Amino acid sequence: MWIDLEQFLDFSCMHGPNCKLGSFCTVGRRLQEVNVLGGLILPVWGTVERVLSKQARQSHQRIRIVRIVTTTDNQRIVGLLIPDAAVEPVLQEKKAALNIHGDGAFEN
């Protein structure tokens, strides 16, 4: 019984299957999938800041630095937390910048 409950809470919120946010709700989840931009982040800081400032939810508009531990191999990662809704705009803006500069250099 405990194992079943634990597995259910890994990917389900505490509101249950009728939650109005559905799979986007993370309240009470034991595990969360997140997007973390790690490594050399200073060259893309301006891009991330611009994209986040345009997000609809105010909680997604601020830059958050996080330290996480992966579930598969217990690696520690430090980086910027990128909300799901901002991943594609960040990638699109960086692609556009690469096309403009042509040399693969990141500029803000």
TORPA-4810 file (N, C-alpha, C, O; in nm, 3 decimals):
<nodes>
NODE_1_0.082_-0.119_0.000_0.000_0.000_0.000_0.087_0.126_0.000_0.061_0.216_-0.079_M
NODE_2_0.188_0.134_0.086_0.273_0.252_0.092_0.349_0.274_-0.038_0.369_0.387_-0.081_W
NODE_3_0.392_0.163_-0.099_0.466_0.175_-0.224_0.375_0.232_-0.333_0.419_0.316_-0.412_I
NODE_4_0.250_0.188_-0.338_0.156_0.240_-0.436_0.132_0.390_-0.415_0.130_0.467_-0.511_D
NODE_5_0.114_0.430_-0.291_0.092_0.570_-0.260_0.216_0.653_-0.293_0.204_0.763_-0.349_L
NODE_6_0.332_0.603_-0.261_0.457_0.673_-0.289_0.474_0.694_-0.440_0.512_0.802_-0.484_E
NODE_7_0.447_0.590_-0.518_0.458_0.601_-0.663_0.354_0.699_-0.720_0.384_0.773_-0.814_Q
NODE_8_0.234_0.700_-0.663_0.131_0.792_-0.708_0.174_0.936_-0.682_0.154_1.023_-0.766_F
NODE_9_0.233_0.962_-0.564_0.274_1.097_-0.528_0.400_1.144_-0.599_0.431_1.263_-0.599_L
NODE_10_0.474_1.051_-0.660_0.592_1.091_-0.736_0.555_1.190_-0.846_0.626_1.289_-0.866_D
NODE_11_0.445_1.165_-0.917_0.410_1.247_-1.033_0.271_1.307_-1.028_0.225_1.361_-1.128_F
NODE_12_0.202_1.298_-0.915_0.067_1.353_-0.901_0.066_1.460_-0.793_0.137_1.449_-0.692_S
NODE_13_-0.014_1.562_-0.814_-0.025_1.666_-0.712_-0.117_1.620_-0.600_-0.185_1.518_-0.613_C
NODE_14_-0.118_1.694_-0.492_-0.199_1.656_-0.377_-0.348_1.683_-0.398_-0.430_1.641_-0.315_M
NODE_15_-0.384_1.752_-0.506_-0.524_1.781_-0.534_-0.597_1.663_-0.597_-0.720_1.662_-0.602_H
NODE_16_-0.523_1.565_-0.644_-0.584_1.446_-0.703_-0.608_1.460_-0.853_-0.566_1.558_-0.914_G
NODE_17_-0.676_1.362_-0.912_-0.694_1.358_-1.057_-0.786_1.468_-1.112_-0.785_1.493_-1.233_P
NODE_18_-0.863_1.534_-1.027_-0.953_1.639_-1.074_-0.896_1.780_-1.058_-0.971_1.877_-1.061_N
NODE_19_-0.766_1.791_-1.040_-0.702_1.922_-1.023_-0.725_2.008_-1.147_-0.712_1.959_-1.260_C
NODE_20_-0.759_2.134_-1.127_-0.790_2.221_-1.241_-0.666_2.254_-1.325_-0.680_2.295_-1.441_K
NODE_21_-0.546_2.237_-1.269_-0.424_2.261_-1.347_-0.370_2.135_-1.414_-0.279_2.142_-1.496_L
NODE_22_-0.427_2.021_-1.379_-0.386_1.895_-1.441_-0.241_1.862_-1.414_-0.193_1.874_-1.301_G
NODE_23_-0.171_1.821_-1.517_-0.032_1.778_-1.501_0.064_1.894_-1.472_0.179_1.870_-1.437_S
NODE_24_0.019_2.019_-1.487_0.105_2.134_-1.459_0.118_2.163_-1.310_0.211_2.232_-1.268_F
NODE_25_0.027_2.110_-1.229_0.031_2.136_-1.085_0.140_2.050_-1.021_0.148_1.929_-1.045_C
NODE_26_0.222_2.113_-0.938_0.331_2.040_-0.872_0.319_2.041_-0.720_0.410_1.996_-0.651_T
NODE_27_0.208_2.091_-0.667_0.189_2.100_-0.523_0.185_1.961_-0.462_0.098_1.881_-0.496_V
NODE_28_0.277_1.931_-0.373_0.279_1.804_-0.304_0.346_1.690_-0.379_0.351_1.578_-0.328_G
NODE_29_0.398_1.717_-0.497_0.468_1.610_-0.571_0.599_1.575_-0.503_0.667_1.662_-0.449_R
NODE_30_0.633_1.447_-0.506_0.763_1.404_-0.452_0.874_1.430_-0.553_0.986_1.464_-0.515_R
NODE_31_0.844_1.414_-0.681_0.943_1.435_-0.786_0.892_1.541_-0.882_0.772_1.549_-0.908_L
NODE_32_0.982_1.622_-0.934_0.945_1.723_-1.032_1.045_1.723_-1.146_1.166_1.710_-1.124_Q
NODE_33_0.995_1.737_-1.266_1.081_1.757_-1.381_1.096_1.907_-1.399_0.997_1.980_-1.404_E
NODE_34_1.220_1.952_-1.408_1.246_2.095_-1.425_1.347_2.115_-1.537_1.421_2.024_-1.573_V
NODE_35_1.348_2.236_-1.591_1.444_2.274_-1.694_1.548_2.363_-1.628_1.517_2.470_-1.577_N
NODE_36_1.673_2.317_-1.629_1.782_2.393_-1.568_1.886_2.422_-1.674_1.936_2.332_-1.740_V
NODE_37_1.918_2.549_-1.689_2.023_2.591_-1.781_2.151_2.602_-1.700_2.165_2.691_-1.616_L
NODE_38_2.245_2.513_-1.725_2.370_2.511_-1.649_2.488_2.541_-1.737_2.474_2.570_-1.855_G
NODE_39_2.605_2.535_-1.677_2.727_2.561_-1.753_2.756_2.709_-1.761_2.729_2.784_-1.666_G
NODE_40_2.809_2.752_-1.873_2.845_2.892_-1.894_2.718_2.971_-1.926_2.674_2.973_-2.041_L
NODE_41_2.659_3.036_-1.825_2.529_3.100_-1.844_2.537_3.251_-1.864_2.440_3.313_-1.908_I
NODE_42_2.651_3.313_-1.832_2.659_3.458_-1.847_2.633_3.507_-1.989_2.568_3.610_-2.005_L
NODE_43_2.681_3.437_-2.093_2.652_3.485_-2.228_2.504_3.482_-2.265_2.463_3.555_-2.356_P
NODE_44_2.424_3.402_-2.200_2.281_3.395_-2.233_2.192_3.459_-2.126_2.069_3.454_-2.137_V
NODE_45_2.253_3.519_-2.025_2.177_3.578_-1.915_2.076_3.681_-1.966_1.960_3.679_-1.924_W
NODE_46_2.117_3.769_-2.054_2.027_3.873_-2.107_1.908_3.814_-2.182_1.796_3.862_-2.168_G
NODE_47_1.934_3.711_-2.259_1.826_3.644_-2.333_1.725_3.583_-2.236_1.605_3.601_-2.252_T
NODE_48_1.775_3.512_-2.137_1.687_3.450_-2.039_1.608_3.557_-1.965_1.487_3.542_-1.944_V
NODE_49_1.673_3.665_-1.927_1.607_3.773_-1.855_1.495_3.835_-1.940_1.386_3.862_-1.889_E
NODE_50_1.522_3.858_-2.069_1.422_3.914_-2.160_1.301_3.821_-2.174_1.187_3.866_-2.166_R
NODE_51_1.327_3.694_-2.196_1.218_3.598_-2.215_1.135_3.583_-2.088_1.012_3.580_-2.095_V
NODE_52_1.201_3.575_-1.974_1.127_3.560_-1.848_1.042_3.683_-1.818_0.934_3.670_-1.761_L
NODE_53_1.089_3.801_-1.854_1.013_3.924_-1.826_0.881_3.927_-1.903_0.791_4.002_-1.867_S
NODE_54_0.870_3.846_-2.009_0.748_3.843_-2.091_0.652_3.731_-2.050_0.546_3.716_-2.112_K
NODE_55_0.686_3.653_-1.949_0.601_3.541_-1.906_0.473_3.593_-1.840_0.474_3.695_-1.772_Q
NODE_56_0.364_3.520_-1.862_0.233_3.561_-1.810_0.227_3.550_-1.658_0.175_3.639_-1.591_A
NODE_57_0.279_3.442_-1.603_0.274_3.423_-1.457_0.387_3.501_-1.392_0.503_3.490_-1.433_R
NODE_58_0.354_3.580_-1.293_0.455_3.662_-1.226_0.564_3.577_-1.161_0.679_3.619_-1.155_Q
NODE_59_0.528_3.458_-1.112_0.629_3.372_-1.050_0.731_3.321_-1.151_0.839_3.276_-1.112_S
NODE_60_0.698_3.327_-1.280_0.791_3.283_-1.384_0.877_3.398_-1.438_0.963_3.375_-1.522_H
NODE_61_0.854_3.519_-1.391_0.924_3.635_-1.445_1.058_3.663_-1.379_1.136_3.744_-1.431_Q
NODE_62_1.087_3.601_-1.269_1.213_3.630_-1.201_1.315_3.519_-1.228_1.279_3.402_-1.245_R
NODE_63_1.440_3.557_-1.231_1.546_3.460_-1.251_1.570_3.387_-1.119_1.587_3.450_-1.014_I
NODE_64_1.571_3.254_-1.126_1.593_3.174_-1.006_1.714_3.085_-1.029_1.719_3.008_-1.125_R
NODE_65_1.810_3.095_-0.941_1.926_3.007_-0.943_1.896_2.891_-0.850_1.855_2.911_-0.735_I
NODE_66_1.915_2.769_-0.899_1.879_2.651_-0.822_1.995_2.552_-0.816_2.083_2.551_-0.902_V
NODE_67_1.993_2.470_-0.712_2.084_2.356_-0.701_1.995_2.235_-0.685_1.916_2.226_-0.590_R
NODE_68_2.007_2.141_-0.777_1.922_2.022_-0.773_2.008_1.897_-0.766_2.127_1.900_-0.797_I
NODE_69_1.946_1.789_-0.726_2.010_1.658_-0.726_1.928_1.570_-0.819_1.807_1.556_-0.801_V
NODE_70_1.993_1.510_-0.918_1.922_1.425_-1.013_1.880_1.295_-0.946_1.946_1.248_-0.853_T
NODE_71_1.772_1.237_-0.995_1.722_1.112_-0.937_1.795_0.990_-0.991_1.802_0.887_-0.925_T
NODE_72_1.849_1.001_-1.111_1.910_0.884_-1.173_2.050_0.854_-1.122_2.084_0.738_-1.098_T
NODE_73_2.132_0.957_-1.106_2.271_0.931_-1.067_2.321_1.022_-0.954_2.442_1.031_-0.931_D
NODE_74_2.230_1.087_-0.883_2.263_1.173_-0.769_2.364_1.282_-0.801_2.443_1.320_-0.714_N
NODE_75_2.363_1.332_-0.923_2.451_1.443_-0.959_2.392_1.573_-0.908_2.270_1.590_-0.907_Q
NODE_76_2.477_1.664_-0.865_2.432_1.797_-0.824_2.454_1.893_-0.940_2.562_1.898_-0.999_R
NODE_77_2.350_1.968_-0.972_2.356_2.063_-1.082_2.316_2.200_-1.031_2.217_2.213_-0.958_I
NODE_78_2.392_2.303_-1.068_2.358_2.441_-1.034_2.332_2.513_-1.165_2.408_2.500_-1.260_V
NODE_79_2.224_2.590_-1.169_2.193_2.663_-1.291_2.070_2.749_-1.275_2.019_2.768_-1.164_G
NODE_80_2.022_2.801_-1.388_1.902_2.885_-1.389_1.780_2.797_-1.413_1.781_2.713_-1.503_L
NODE_81_1.677_2.816_-1.334_1.552_2.744_-1.352_1.473_2.813_-1.464_1.444_2.932_-1.456_L
NODE_82_1.440_2.736_-1.567_1.366_2.790_-1.680_1.227_2.726_-1.680_1.216_2.604_-1.695_I
NODE_83_1.120_2.806_-1.664_0.985_2.750_-1.666_0.955_2.684_-1.801_1.009_2.725_-1.903_P
NODE_84_0.869_2.583_-1.800_0.835_2.512_-1.924_0.793_2.608_-2.035_0.835_2.592_-2.150_D
NODE_85_0.713_2.707_-2.002_0.661_2.800_-2.103_0.770_2.888_-2.164_0.749_2.948_-2.269_A
NODE_86_0.886_2.896_-2.099_0.993_2.984_-2.147_1.102_2.909_-2.223_1.189_2.973_-2.284_A
NODE_87_1.101_2.777_-2.221_1.208_2.700_-2.286_1.215_2.730_-2.435_1.321_2.765_-2.487_V
NODE_88_1.102_2.716_-2.504_1.102_2.738_-2.649_1.138_2.882_-2.687_1.217_2.901_-2.778_E
NODE_89_1.082_2.985_-2.619_1.123_3.121_-2.653_1.273_3.147_-2.630_1.334_3.221_-2.708_P
NODE_90_1.332_3.089_-2.527_1.476_3.107_-2.504_1.553_3.045_-2.621_1.645_3.107_-2.674_V
NODE_91_1.516_2.924_-2.660_1.585_2.858_-2.771_1.567_2.936_-2.901_1.663_2.951_-2.977_L
NODE_92_1.446_2.985_-2.928_1.421_3.061_-3.050_1.503_3.190_-3.055_1.558_3.226_-3.159_Q
NODE_93_1.511_3.259_-2.942_1.585_3.384_-2.939_1.735_3.360_-2.959_1.802_3.438_-3.026_E
NODE_94_1.787_3.251_-2.901_1.929_3.219_-2.921_1.957_3.179_-3.064_2.062_3.213_-3.119_K
NODE_95_1.864_3.104_-3.127_1.881_3.067_-3.268_1.883_3.192_-3.355_1.965_3.203_-3.446_K
NODE_96_1.793_3.285_-3.327_1.789_3.410_-3.403_1.919_3.487_-3.386_1.971_3.543_-3.483_A
NODE_97_1.972_3.492_-3.266_2.098_3.563_-3.242_2.213_3.497_-3.318_2.299_3.566_-3.372_A
NODE_98_2.214_3.364_-3.322_2.319_3.294_-3.396_2.310_3.322_-3.545_2.412_3.337_-3.612_L
NODE_99_2.189_3.329_-3.597_2.171_3.359_-3.739_2.214_3.500_-3.773_2.268_3.524_-3.880_N
NODE_100_2.190_3.594_-3.682_2.228_3.734_-3.705_2.380_3.747_-3.705_2.436_3.811_-3.793_I
NODE_101_2.446_3.688_-3.606_2.591_3.703_-3.592_2.667_3.610_-3.685_2.777_3.641_-3.729_H
NODE_102_2.608_3.495_-3.715_2.667_3.404_-3.812_2.791_3.330_-3.769_2.828_3.232_-3.834_G
NODE_103_2.856_3.372_-3.663_2.982_3.310_-3.625_2.969_3.219_-3.504_3.068_3.166_-3.454_D
NODE_104_2.846_3.200_-3.458_2.825_3.112_-3.342_2.853_3.179_-3.210_2.842_3.116_-3.105_G
NODE_105_2.888_3.308_-3.213_2.917_3.380_-3.088_2.786_3.423_-3.024_2.695_3.470_-3.092_A
NODE_106_2.777_3.407_-2.894_2.660_3.451_-2.820_2.680_3.595_-2.778_2.779_3.628_-2.713_F
NODE_107_2.588_3.680_-2.816_2.591_3.819_-2.772_2.454_3.856_-2.723_2.354_3.803_-2.771_E
NODE_108_2.448_3.947_-2.626_2.320_3.995_-2.573_2.294_4.136_-2.618_2.191_4.194_-2.583_N
</nodes>
